[in-house]
Amino acid sequence: MSISTADLYDERGTELASVALQFRDFGGKLSFSGPVRTVQCHHDNALAKALLSTPGEGAVLIIDGGGSLQRALMGDMIGESAVKNGWAGVIINGAVRDSLALATLQLGVKALGTNPAKSAKDGAGRVDVPVQLGDVTIRVGDVIYADPDGILVAPAS
């Protein structure tokens, strides 16, 4: 992404939704963008792990963990898989672990915080469903633009 989210918003205005939730940056890439895929889960990262082990083709995965910080939904091994499979980034409405290792990866990673506790691996959740980040509903095919200033969402055309 060569343009900042602030400049992009100045150009396109309210055709873009701005996510007001305050995410922290954990990945080695601070600016990233791409089409959206989603996983909705709570304390269980099996679906996210499975999806990030498939070709990402520059997509951004939104993992909606309901804002819970009780269990990490991604760590370094899943992050390495995402890089290997061509994902542009991951935005987690929840926690990550292995934050120092994630910072070395060429992957955009935004999350609410950290927790060393592992998540369950039961496969509970849903893939490619609309998810809510604050007041913004995000659907598969929307385009995410993310940098240290925040997250913008362009609706699928």
N, C-alpha and C positions, 0 to 999 in steps of 0.2 A: 504494500500500500504506500503510494508516494505522496498522498495528500492527507493532511491531518483531519481528524474528525471535526475540529472547529471550523476549518476552512471548507470542508465538505458540507457542513450544516449551513455555513454562510452562502454557499452556492445553491443548495437544493432546498433549504428551509424545511417547512413543515411536511414535505413529502417524506421526510425521514422521521422515524420515531426515535427519541432519545431515552435510553434506559437510565432512570434516576438512581437505581440501587448503586451503592458504592462498592465496586469490586476492587480487589488488589491484583497486581500483576505478579505472576510467578514464573512465567516461561522466559526463555532466552530471546524470544521475539516480542517486542513491546507493541508493535503495530502489525495487525493482520486483518484479513478480510476474506470472505468467501460465502458461497451458498450454505444455507442452514440444513443440518440434520438435527434431530432431537431424540433425547431419551428422558423419560420421566421415571424417577425411581426414588426410593427412600431407604437410605442406609444399605443399599445393595448395588454394587457396581458391575455385576456380571453382564448385563446388556450393553453397558458402555464399553467394557473391555472387549466384548465380541465385536461391536461395531467398529471400534478403533483399530481392530486387527484386519479390517477389510480396506480395500483401496478408498482413500478419502478424496482423491482428485481435487485437492485444494479447498475442501469444505471445512466448515466450522461446526463442531458438535456442541450443542447446548445440552448440558446435563442439569435437569431440574430436580434437585434433591430437596425441594421445599424450604430451602434456606437453613437446613439443619447443619450444625457444626459438630454434632455428636460422633460422626464417623467420616473418614476421608473417602471420597468417591474416586480419587485418582492419585497415583503415586508415580515414581520414576519409571517403573517397568511398563505401565500402560502408556505413559508419555513417550517412552522410547518406541513403542509399537506404533503410536500415532505418527511419529516422525518418519519411521520406516515405511509407513503406508501412505504418506503424502497428504496428511491432514494439515490444514493451515493453522488451526487453533481449537481450543476447547474453552468454553465458558461454563463454570460450574456454580450453580446456585446452591452452594454448600462448601465443603472443605476439601483440601488436598493434603497430602503428606509428602515427605521427601522433597521439601521445598528447595533446598540447596541444589539437589540434583536436577530438579525441573528447570532451574535457572540456567543450566548449562545446555539445555536442548533448544534446537532451532524450531520452536513451537510456541505459538501464542497460548498462554494459559492465564485465565482470569478466574478467581474464586473469591468467596467471601472471607476465607481464613484458612487456618491449618488445624489439623488434629492428627496425632500419630496413630490413632485407633483405626484398624482395618474395618472395611465394610463387609456385609454378608455377601455370599456368592451364590444365591439361590435362583437368580434370574427373574426376580420380581420387578415389575415395572412395565412400561410401554415404550415402543420405538415409533418415531415419526408422527407424533401427536402434537397438537398446539401446546405450547408452554407459556407460562406467564413469568416475566421478570419485572417485578414492580407493577407498573400500570401498562406495560407493553406486552401484547400477545405476539408471540413469534411462531411462525409456521414454516414447515419444510418448504424450501425453495426461496424463502426470503433471503436477503443478502445482509450479512453482518459486516460492519466496519468498526474496528476496535483499536484503540491506542491508549496511552496513559491518561488522556482526558475523558475517556468513557467509551460507550457503546452506542452506535447508531444502527437502526434497522430499516432497510428499504424493502417494501413489500414486493413479493414475487410479481413479475410482469406477465 
